[in-house]
Amino acid sequence: MIKLSRITKHFGRQQVLRGIDLTARQGEVVAILGPSGSGKTTLLRCINYLERPSDGEVEIGGFKVDCKHPSKKEIQTLRRKSAMVFQHYNLFKHKTALENVMEGLVVVRKLPKDEARERSAKVLEKVGLGAKLDAYPSQLSGGQQQRVGIARALALEPEVILFDEPTSALDPELVGEVLEVIRRIAKEGITMIVVTHEMGFAREVANHVIFMDEGRIVEEGDPKEIFARPKEERTRQFLKRITPEASYSI
Amino acid sequence: MPGAKFDLAYVFDYFPKLLSTLNVTLTIVGLSIVLGLGVGFLVALPRLYKVPVLKRVSEVYVSFFRGTPILIQLFLIYYGLPEILKLANVDVTRTPVLVFVVLTYSLHAGAFMSEMIRAGVAAVDRGQVEAAYSVGMTGPQAFVRIVLPQALAISLPVFANLVIATLKDTSLAFSLGVMEMTGKAQTLITVGQHFVEAYLVLAIIYFVISFALERLFRLLERRLLRHEKTENADRKRFGRRGSPSLRGLLAESASLPKGGSGL
């Protein structure tokens, strides 16, 4: 279980997060939506301390950290209990697909190399890249790179996988293959928090949707409810703009 | 004064004589590069991690050694350092000249190395570190396993330049009386007055070593950058296609930032 309590974040004088509470139960898929600048990505990065929250509490799998005075070790533990998939993939450029997945297992989890290799190959197989084990990131398409990114996160068997706009840097025709992989692992009961602009995906895959604006949670609940009958005016505006009802004909 | 009449026989005669001191030259280069790399790291770290006072110190150090001719640095350290050490009651009058020479070249190379390391590390995408953290690595693990290998690959062309520049700069060590190649050539000239022959042989030897080093570093670079699409990487880096020509190599080294001091 992931639990965030009263998370705030300042960048200098600007307050980006104004007290966020969020819970994701085991196996739940939480989608975070909202206009750009609403603080969704910052919130996600606060969970594994890539961004340091100014105040609040982060709890992953029963391990609780007070954001005011976290020790290096506590931050380390939070990071070991979570994994992240980045917007720009951030694969280790000098390592092959297989080595990218192995790296965390060998260096952080201290698995013997053979075991790590076997496990990594299996996970890459699962995301459909069994034939690309020895390819370097520069030799892969964006969609393939992102699938390696997902495999890297998945192999660590974390309590939660954090997805930071996993498809927004992809060419439109490559979005499908990545969403398909995420959809598949969501079915396996892995806890996920996903910041996304893919409304269709959020509606279909998420168990819980959070709508953020200006550093606050404006509305949250069941995706069917929120998409069909948004209660707040701000949510309505946003959904209207991002999912136009009229189609254009030329 | 004009020298003796050109005589090809002297060229052949001088080759083995000058090559006999090649080991001194290479010792200076080797030690200076290794020590310089160490110094470079130590100097780069405070600037990379923005350590308050040390950062200023390393900035001053770098701009001094980059901003003054190496010949003057040689004299300053050779004559100045013993004076300073005398104040601390350390007597260095019996220390071999070579020690001062290596010290100077190390400090000189170190200044350039620190800039090279700083630029290399800064050129590694921030996302790489974040990814390393996200899988649970510690700061040092992320630096050693992810940042450093990529920074080294980026820095290699600059490093190759530095090694070659240092090789050529060692020709100034004779001004403190070290019997390296150029020094040896000077004594041969004093005896025989065969200026052209001696300098011709010197030029050939320096060039052959530099050229060999260039090729060696190019191979190494290919290996370190094998993760980039090789074709693209080459074209991006050198702006030309195909196999390297001699003229291409010369043009390239002329356009690179540091090519030895020259008097």
Chai-1 contact restraints between the chains, C-beta under 6 A:
chainA,res_idxA,chainB,res_idxB,connection_type,confidence,min_distance_angstrom,max_distance_angstrom,comment,restraint_id
A,N48,B,S134,contact,1.0,0.0,6.0,A-B,restraint_1
A,L50,B,E130,contact,1.0,0.0,6.0,A-B,restraint_2
A,R79,B,G136,contact,1.0,0.0,6.0,A-B,restraint_3
A,R80,B,G136,contact,1.0,0.0,6.0,A-B,restraint_4
A,M84,B,S134,contact,1.0,0.0,6.0,A-B,restraint_5
A,H88,B,G127,contact,1.0,0.0,6.0,A-B,restraint_6
A,N90,B,G127,contact,1.0,0.0,6.0,A-B,restraint_7
A,N90,B,A131,contact,1.0,0.0,6.0,A-B,restraint_8
A,F92,B,I146,contact,1.0,0.0,6.0,A-B,restraint_9
A,K93,B,H227,contact,1.0,0.0,6.0,A-B,restraint_10
A,H94,B,P149,contact,1.0,0.0,6.0,A-B,restraint_11
A,H94,B,Q150,contact,1.0,0.0,6.0,A-B,restraint_12
A,H94,B,H227,contact,1.0,0.0,6.0,A-B,restraint_13
A,G104,B,V135,contact,1.0,0.0,6.0,A-B,restraint_14
A,V107,B,Q141,contact,1.0,0.0,6.0,A-B,restraint_15
A,V108,B,V135,contact,1.0,0.0,6.0,A-B,restraint_16
A,V108,B,G136,contact,1.0,0.0,6.0,A-B,restraint_17
A,V108,B,M137,contact,1.0,0.0,6.0,A-B,restraint_18
A,Y136,B,H227,contact,1.0,0.0,6.0,A-B,restraint_19
A,S138,B,E228,contact,1.0,0.0,6.0,A-B,restraint_20
A,S138,B,K229,contact,1.0,0.0,6.0,A-B,restraint_21
